[in-house]
Amino acid sequence: SVAYSPSGHQIASGSYDETVRLWDTQTGAPGPVLSGHSNSVKSVAYSPSGHQIASGSCDKTIRLWDTQTGAPGHVLSGHTDSVNSVAYSPSGHQIASGSDDETVRLWDTKTGAPGPVLSGHTDYVISVAYSPGGHQIASGSYDTTVRLWDTQTGASGPVLSGHTDYIKSVAYSPSGHQIASGSYDKTVRLWDTQTSAPGPVLIGHSNAVESVAYSPSGHQIASGSCDTTVRLWDTQTGEPGHVLSGHTDYIIGVAYSPSGHQIASGSYDTTVRLWDTQTGLPGPVLSGHTNAVESVAYSPSGHQIASGSCDKTVRLWDMQTGEPGHVLSGHTNYVISVAYSP
């Protein structure tokens, strides 16, 4: 996992080498190495303020860290199996974590105290997301359902059923009125968050859908698939838009630029590709990684892209030209997650 800090000046990368590493996005200089996990780090996220990072690991814990000093904060223990996904509430006061133990857990970010345990799924929870308002969480599971939960009480809301295979990715629209879920059943499904009514089923992929993302406007969705394509869809009608072809292996990550005019896709073919969201035309192909690209992220300014790879590096790229920037080396195993500071 790779993540940008909210300011965009820092990146966090989580790796199978059990560490999170921080990097300066301007210079590429390494910052603190966050050590403490005893198994692979699957997910990293910045708090909205950018002062804290949460990392979720196969060691069953979530760890909190100070982004300035790298000092460890609370260790959030309670899950009984690997943690796959961590997310901060929009306020930054709460974290949600999804685990192979079939639960979602809520945590207080200041005290580290456990909140409600959200039980109901009957298989691994792979993806968790907060609604933009912060009052609701969506969780996607290998049990083929999306569940909605109240973040204050932990009460279970509607169960969104319809997929016929594992769900890998869930996302809220910017308005919070809609959820998209991507599944191994080769479809993306849209759901109304207020009525929980199913919306359009987006059919077109010929293999598993690994990731879904909303455009900043909320009018478009991008889905990345093991069929080697990215597909664009209209969120109101479900109508298919452009099919973005060029990758030669599974696509694991897709991200919109902050302007919404560009998409980046990362693939097992070792490249990142850029695409124009209005015309569907391909832009630069970002080549340099020597193994699968697992994660892509745009900096908050939109000028830079970070990609995390199984070649153990994070690479930075110029979004306009596709020119390579710094190569961030230091991890000793696959980099699964990257994030920019807000």
DAPE-V30404 format. One record per residue. N is the residue number from 1. RES is the residue in one letter. OMEGA is omega in radians with two decimals (* if undefined). D_FIRST is the distance of its C-alpha to the first C-alpha in Angstrom with 2 decimals. Layout:
n: {N,N}
res: {RES,RES}
omega: {OMEGA,OMEGA}
d_first: {D_FIRST,D_FIRST}
//
This chain:
n: {1,2,3,4,5,6,7,8,9,10,11,12,13,14,15,16,17,18,19,20,21,22,23,24,25,26,27,28,29,30,31,32,33,34,35,36,37,38,39,40,41,42,43,44,45,46,47,48,49,50,51,52,53,54,55,56,57,58,59,60,61,62,63,64,65,66,67,68,69,70,71,72,73,74,75,76,77,78,79,80,81,82,83,84,85,86,87,88,89,90,91,92,93,94,95,96,97,98,99,100,101,102,103,104,105,106,107,108,109,110,111,112,113,114,115,116,117,118,119,120,121,122,123,124,125,126,127,128,129,130,131,132,133,134,135,136,137,138,139,140,141,142,143,144,145,146,147,148,149,150,151,152,153,154,155,156,157,158,159,160,161,162,163,164,165,166,167,168,169,170,171,172,173,174,175,176,177,178,179,180,181,182,183,184,185,186,187,188,189,190,191,192,193,194,195,196,197,198,199,200,201,202,203,204,205,206,207,208,209,210,211,212,213,214,215,216,217,218,219,220,221,222,223,224,225,226,227,228,229,230,231,232,233,234,235,236,237,238,239,240,241,242,243,244,245,246,247,248,249,250,251,252,253,254,255,256,257,258,259,260,261,262,263,264,265,266,267,268,269,270,271,272,273,274,275,276,277,278,279,280,281,282,283,284,285,286,287,288,289,290,291,292,293,294,295,296,297,298,299,300,301,302,303,304,305,306,307,308,309,310,311,312,313,314,315,316,317,318,319,320,321,322,323,324,325,326,327,328,329,330,331,332,333,334,335,336,337,338,339,340,341,342}
res: {S,V,A,Y,S,P,S,G,H,Q,I,A,S,G,S,Y,D,E,T,V,R,L,W,D,T,Q,T,G,A,P,G,P,V,L,S,G,H,S,N,S,V,K,S,V,A,Y,S,P,S,G,H,Q,I,A,S,G,S,C,D,K,T,I,R,L,W,D,T,Q,T,G,A,P,G,H,V,L,S,G,H,T,D,S,V,N,S,V,A,Y,S,P,S,G,H,Q,I,A,S,G,S,D,D,E,T,V,R,L,W,D,T,K,T,G,A,P,G,P,V,L,S,G,H,T,D,Y,V,I,S,V,A,Y,S,P,G,G,H,Q,I,A,S,G,S,Y,D,T,T,V,R,L,W,D,T,Q,T,G,A,S,G,P,V,L,S,G,H,T,D,Y,I,K,S,V,A,Y,S,P,S,G,H,Q,I,A,S,G,S,Y,D,K,T,V,R,L,W,D,T,Q,T,S,A,P,G,P,V,L,I,G,H,S,N,A,V,E,S,V,A,Y,S,P,S,G,H,Q,I,A,S,G,S,C,D,T,T,V,R,L,W,D,T,Q,T,G,E,P,G,H,V,L,S,G,H,T,D,Y,I,I,G,V,A,Y,S,P,S,G,H,Q,I,A,S,G,S,Y,D,T,T,V,R,L,W,D,T,Q,T,G,L,P,G,P,V,L,S,G,H,T,N,A,V,E,S,V,A,Y,S,P,S,G,H,Q,I,A,S,G,S,C,D,K,T,V,R,L,W,D,M,Q,T,G,E,P,G,H,V,L,S,G,H,T,N,Y,V,I,S,V,A,Y,S,P}
omega: {2.99,3.12,3.00,2.97,3.14,3.13,-3.10,-3.09,-3.06,3.00,2.96,3.10,3.11,-2.96,2.99,3.10,3.03,-3.13,2.85,3.10,3.08,-3.05,3.02,-3.04,3.13,-3.01,-3.04,-3.10,3.09,3.00,-3.11,2.96,-3.05,-3.06,3.13,3.07,-3.14,3.06,-3.06,3.01,-3.05,-2.98,3.02,3.11,3.00,2.94,-3.14,3.13,-3.09,-3.07,-3.04,3.01,2.96,3.09,3.11,-2.95,3.00,3.07,3.04,-3.11,2.89,3.08,3.08,-3.03,3.02,-3.03,3.14,-3.00,-3.03,-3.10,3.10,3.01,-3.08,2.94,-3.05,-3.06,3.13,3.06,-3.12,3.08,-3.06,3.03,-3.05,-2.96,3.02,3.12,3.01,2.95,3.13,3.12,-3.08,-3.07,-3.04,3.00,2.96,3.12,3.10,-2.94,2.99,3.11,3.03,3.13,2.86,3.09,3.09,-3.04,3.04,-3.02,-3.13,-3.03,-3.03,-3.09,3.08,3.01,-3.12,2.96,-3.05,-3.05,3.14,3.07,-3.11,3.07,-3.09,2.98,-2.97,-2.99,3.03,3.13,3.01,2.95,-3.14,3.11,3.10,-3.07,-3.03,3.01,2.96,3.09,3.11,-2.97,2.99,3.08,3.07,3.13,2.88,3.08,3.08,-3.04,3.03,-3.02,3.13,-3.00,-3.03,-3.11,3.12,3.04,-3.09,2.98,-3.07,-3.05,3.13,3.07,-3.11,3.10,-3.10,2.98,-3.09,-2.97,3.00,3.13,3.00,2.95,-3.14,3.12,-3.07,-3.07,-3.05,3.01,2.98,3.09,3.13,-2.95,3.00,3.06,3.04,-3.12,2.87,3.08,3.09,-3.06,3.05,-3.03,-3.10,-3.12,-3.03,3.11,3.06,3.03,-3.11,2.96,-3.03,-3.03,3.14,3.10,-3.13,3.07,-3.06,3.01,-3.06,-3.07,3.07,3.10,3.03,2.95,3.14,3.12,-3.09,-3.08,-3.03,3.00,2.96,3.08,3.11,-2.95,3.01,3.04,3.08,3.09,2.85,3.08,3.08,-3.04,3.03,-3.02,3.13,-3.00,-3.03,-3.12,3.08,3.02,-3.07,2.95,-3.04,-3.05,3.13,3.05,-3.11,3.10,-3.08,3.00,-3.03,-3.07,2.99,3.11,3.01,2.94,3.14,3.12,-3.09,-3.07,-3.05,3.00,2.95,3.09,3.12,-2.97,2.99,3.09,3.07,-3.13,2.87,3.10,3.09,-3.05,3.03,-3.01,-3.12,-3.09,-3.05,-3.08,3.09,2.99,-3.11,2.96,-3.06,-3.06,3.14,3.06,-3.12,3.07,-3.04,3.01,-3.04,-2.97,3.04,3.11,2.99,2.97,-3.13,3.11,-3.12,-3.07,-3.02,3.04,3.02,3.09,3.10,-2.95,3.01,3.03,3.04,-3.13,2.86,3.10,3.06,-3.04,3.01,-3.03,-3.09,-2.98,-3.03,-3.14,3.09,3.02,-3.07,2.95,-3.05,-3.04,3.12,3.06,-3.12,3.07,-3.07,2.98,-3.00,-2.99,3.06,3.09,2.98,2.95,-3.12,*}
d_first: {0.00,3.80,6.72,10.41,13.07,15.86,18.12,15.87,16.99,13.92,10.24,7.96,5.52,5.07,7.13,9.91,12.23,12.07,11.23,9.26,10.62,11.98,13.49,16.32,15.74,19.48,20.30,17.16,18.48,16.44,16.69,16.57,14.82,14.09,15.68,16.96,14.94,16.90,14.48,10.98,8.13,6.65,5.47,6.02,8.69,11.62,15.12,17.22,19.27,16.49,18.19,15.91,12.35,11.66,9.54,10.22,11.24,13.47,16.09,16.80,16.18,14.29,14.77,15.54,15.74,17.82,16.06,19.36,20.36,17.40,19.87,18.86,19.98,20.47,19.26,19.18,20.84,22.30,20.15,21.75,18.95,15.19,13.06,10.78,10.07,10.94,12.56,15.13,18.52,19.78,22.15,19.60,21.98,20.21,16.96,16.60,14.87,15.17,16.04,17.66,20.75,21.31,21.17,19.45,20.15,20.73,20.83,22.56,20.36,23.49,25.12,22.44,25.03,24.16,25.19,26.00,24.66,24.27,25.82,26.84,24.30,25.61,22.51,18.79,17.04,13.82,13.17,14.61,15.54,18.20,21.08,21.62,24.59,22.77,25.51,23.80,20.71,19.95,18.50,18.10,19.15,20.23,23.69,23.67,24.03,22.42,23.78,24.42,24.99,26.73,24.60,27.79,29.50,26.93,29.49,28.55,29.19,29.53,28.04,27.07,28.32,28.74,25.94,27.18,24.04,20.55,18.59,14.93,14.26,16.26,16.68,19.55,21.65,22.08,25.50,24.31,27.09,25.13,22.22,20.80,19.63,18.58,19.91,20.76,24.28,23.50,24.06,22.56,24.59,25.36,26.73,28.78,27.42,30.91,32.93,30.19,32.10,30.42,30.23,30.01,28.45,26.77,28.02,27.59,24.69,26.01,23.03,20.15,18.18,14.43,13.44,15.68,15.78,18.86,20.41,21.12,24.72,23.96,26.37,24.04,21.20,19.13,18.19,16.42,18.04,18.72,22.03,20.45,21.23,19.89,22.52,23.51,25.52,27.82,26.78,30.42,32.06,29.34,30.91,28.94,28.40,27.28,25.78,23.51,24.29,23.53,20.58,21.94,19.34,16.93,14.81,11.46,10.18,12.68,13.02,16.34,17.51,18.98,22.41,21.69,23.46,20.65,17.81,15.11,14.17,12.08,13.90,14.74,17.64,15.59,16.17,14.94,17.88,19.14,21.64,24.30,24.02,27.78,29.17,26.45,27.20,24.74,23.86,22.62,20.78,18.24,18.96,18.11,15.31,17.08,14.86,12.74,10.20,7.34,5.74,8.26,9.29,12.87,14.22,16.52,19.50,18.40,19.56,16.39,13.37,10.26,8.82,6.60,8.90,10.65,13.16,11.40,11.29,9.73,12.51,14.03,16.55,19.51,19.34,23.13,23.96,20.89,21.86,19.41,18.82,17.45,15.70,13.64,14.62,14.74,12.22,14.42,12.30,9.57,6.24,4.06,0.28,3.72,6.74,10.44,13.10,15.37}
//
